[in-house]
Amino acid sequence: MTEVNNTPEDDKVEKQKKHDAESAADLEKVTDFAEEKEISGTDLTSLLANLGTERQKKKILQLEKEKELAKVPIKKEDVELIINELEVTKQKAERTLRENGGNLVAALTALVKA
C-alpha cells in the first residue's frame, strides 16, 4: 500500500479548487434564475392595439368629464375673487370652481391645499 504525503501547498491547492468549484456552482444558481422569453410579432401587435384602445378610452372619459364640468354654473364674481386673492389664471379658477360644484369656499380650500 502506498501512502500519499500531502504537503501544505497541496492542501491549499485542493482547498482553492474546492472553493472555486463551490463559488462557480453558487454563481450558476444565481444567474440561471431568469428565463428568456421570446415575444412574437402577433403578441406585440395585440399589446400595442390594447394600448391604443386604453388611450382612446381615457381620452373619451376625459372629454365626458370636461362636458360635465362645463355644465356646472359658476359666478363671475367668484372667479374674479379667486384670481385676485390667489393669483391664479382664469382657467385654473374656473376649473377649480367647476370641480367643486360652484362652491367658492370648497374651491378656495382646494387651491390653498394644492
C-alpha positions in Angstrom: 0.0 0.0 0.0 1.3 3.4 -1.0 0.8 6.4 1.1 0.4 9.8 -0.4 2.1 12.5 1.5 0.3 15.8 1.0 2.3 18.9 1.6 0.7 22.1 3.0 0.9 23.5 -0.5 -1.0 20.6 -2.0 -3.7 21.1 0.7 -4.0 24.8 -0.2 -4.4 24.0 -3.9 -7.0 21.4 -3.2 -9.0 23.7 -0.9 -8.7 26.5 -3.5 -10.1 24.2 -6.2 -12.9 23.1 -4.0 -13.7 26.7 -3.1 -13.6 27.7 -6.8 -16.0 24.9 -7.7 -18.4 25.8 -5.0 -18.3 29.5 -6.0 -19.0 28.6 -9.6 -22.0 26.5 -8.6 -23.4 29.3 -6.4 -22.9 31.8 -9.3 -24.7 29.4 -11.7 -27.7 29.2 -9.3 -28.0 33.0 -9.2 -27.5 33.6 -12.9 -29.8 30.8 -14.1 -32.8 32.1 -12.3 -34.3 34.3 -15.0 -35.7 32.7 -18.1 -35.5 34.3 -21.5 -38.8 34.7 -23.3 -39.5 35.5 -26.9 -42.2 37.9 -27.9 -43.8 37.0 -31.1 -44.9 39.7 -33.7 -48.6 38.9 -33.1 -48.3 39.3 -29.4 -46.6 42.6 -29.8 -49.2 43.8 -32.3 -52.0 42.9 -29.9 -50.3 44.6 -27.0 -49.9 47.8 -29.0 -53.5 47.6 -30.1 -54.7 47.2 -26.5 -52.5 50.2 -25.5 -54.1 52.3 -28.2 -57.6 51.2 -27.1 -56.8 52.2 -23.5 -55.6 55.6 -24.6 -58.8 56.1 -26.5 -60.9 55.1 -23.5 -59.0 57.6 -21.3 -59.4 60.3 -23.8 -63.2 59.7 -24.1 -63.6 59.7 -20.3 -61.7 62.9 -20.1 -63.9 64.5 -22.7 -67.0 63.4 -20.9 -65.6 64.8 -17.7 -65.0 68.1 -19.4 -68.5 68.2 -20.7 -69.9 67.6 -17.2 -67.7 70.3 -15.7 -68.8 72.7 -18.4 -72.4 72.3 -17.3 -71.7 73.4 -13.7 -72.8 77.0 -13.2 -70.2 79.4 -11.7 -70.4 83.1 -10.8 -68.2 85.6 -12.5 -67.6 87.3 -9.1 -66.3 84.0 -7.6 -63.9 83.6 -10.5 -62.6 87.2 -10.1 -62.2 86.8 -6.3 -60.1 83.6 -6.8 -58.0 85.3 -9.4 -57.4 88.4 -7.3 -56.8 86.7 -4.0 -54.8 83.6 -5.0 -53.2 85.0 -8.2 -54.1 82.0 -10.4 -55.1 82.0 -14.0 -58.7 82.4 -15.1 -58.8 78.9 -16.5 -57.5 77.5 -13.2 -60.0 79.5 -11.2 -62.9 78.4 -13.4 -61.9 74.7 -13.4 -61.5 74.6 -9.7 -64.8 76.2 -9.1 -66.5 73.7 -11.5 -64.7 70.8 -9.9 -66.2 71.9 -6.6 -69.7 72.3 -7.9 -69.5 76.1 -7.9 -68.8 76.2 -4.2 -66.4 79.2 -3.6 -65.3 78.0 -0.1 -64.5 74.5 -1.3 -62.7 75.8 -4.4 -60.6 78.2 -2.3 -59.8 75.4 0.1 -58.7 73.1 -2.8 -56.5 75.7 -4.3 -54.8 76.5 -1.0 -54.2 72.8 -0.2 -52.8 72.2 -3.7 
